[in-house]
Structures are given as C-alpha cells and as structure tokens.
C-alpha cells in the first residue's frame, strides 16, 4: 500500500530555520489548514496517511523528508545539517521502523532528504550548506550494495537540491537550472524550466499520475500542463513562508 508519513505543524513554526527567504509573519491557523489540505490531497491520490503528532519544541519538524530517505530495501536516517534540527530524526525513525530496516549516516557527515532527488536507481545528492561530501560518501556506501548510484550535484542558489529540481515522471524534470549544476543530468532528461518570474517553482510532488503543485506559481503550472501532466494545485502560501515545498512534508513509500 502506498504510505505517506507526515507530521502536524509545530506550534513553533514561526521560529523555523530560514536561509534564502526573508522572515514574514505566519498565520498558524491558515498554515495548519493548508497542511491538512495537503494530507487530504495525498489521501485522495491513494496514499494511506500516517500523521505524526506535532513536535512543539522543533519548529521545522513538519518537514519529515529531511531526516530520512525510504527506499524499497531499507531506510537511511540522516544527521541534519542544522544542529538544532537533529532531534527530529529519533521519532521519525521510530515511525519508519515497522516498515523498513534502518541504517544511518554518522557525523561529521550531514545529509538532508531535501537534497536527495531519486530517479529510479539513481540518487542525485545536492552538495549544499546542509549536505556535505562526507555525508554523500556515507550514503553511497550504504546504498550501493542494493544497486543504487549516488551522484553529487553542486547547488548554489537555494536551500536544497529539490528546491530547484524535481522529477515529474516520464523522464521529465521540472527545474530552475540557474540554481544548480545541471551537468550531472545531461543527456538523460527532458526539462520543464520554471517561468523566470517564478524562480521558486522547481518543487513539485508526483504521485499516482498527478502532480501536486503550489497554486502560487500559475505560469509554471501552465508549463507543466503543456507537457500533458495532470496537475493538482494546492495553496501552501503560509507554509512557503517557512521555506516549504511540496515534497518536504511527507515521506512516501510502498508498505504492507
């Protein structure tokens, strides 16, 4: 069964880490409503949603994608690049453990799941302020025995690799190619470039033949639809004030 692990919005969300956007007031009522709508969208597309309780002392804890990656054979838990977020991994690992065996990257390696773009058996790993070379090397050592290739991708213009590029399916990538080195992807993919007026529009979540996409980027949405993808727009305007995309708020995998 397609399974999605999510976590309720922390009441401390307004204190979240920010790197590439300015801090603005967050309407918590709207933020929670938008997160509930996100969970409902996942369920409507066939996912069994396991919603974990909020972590009141961990502002960024709704971003469950960052502390782990779940593959068919195992899950890998990460020490996050931001020290204040590292406690998020413990409860998330407990939630994953009924479904997968767990291995871990160890400090001084750091990895955040927002930097890991999976396309089939390839894991493109963003080199960012949050994910370092040692972390990528450890991840490579863990997953290579299972037939995965890990490919480092330098990122310069945004928080995570998946802030700039995500996989829509059918070998098509949605991207802002000014924010990362596209050379590791050369010759393999077709591109949908974000509209220049919407530089933050590179993050989309493909699920069961539908692309979940922020309603705040209508020009890029039209570009995706022009490639004959079915798009479901979602209002995540308050969550975007916390540097949120659509992939970062869930861990999605097949499970019994």
Buried (B, 14 or more C-beta within 10 A) or exposed (E): EBBBBBBBBBBBBBBBBBEEEEEEEBEBEBBBBBBBEBBEBBEEBEBEBBBBEBBEEBBBBBBBBBBBBBBEEBBBBBBBBBEEBBBBBEBBBEBBEEBBEBBBBEEEBBBBBBBBBBBEEBBBBBBBBBBBEBBBBBBBEBBEEEEBEBBBBEBEEBBBBBBBBBBBBEEBBBBBBBBBBBEBBEEEBEEBBBBEEBBBBBBBBBBEEBBBBBEBBBEBBEBBEEBEBEBBBBBBBBBBBBBBBBBBBBBBBEBE
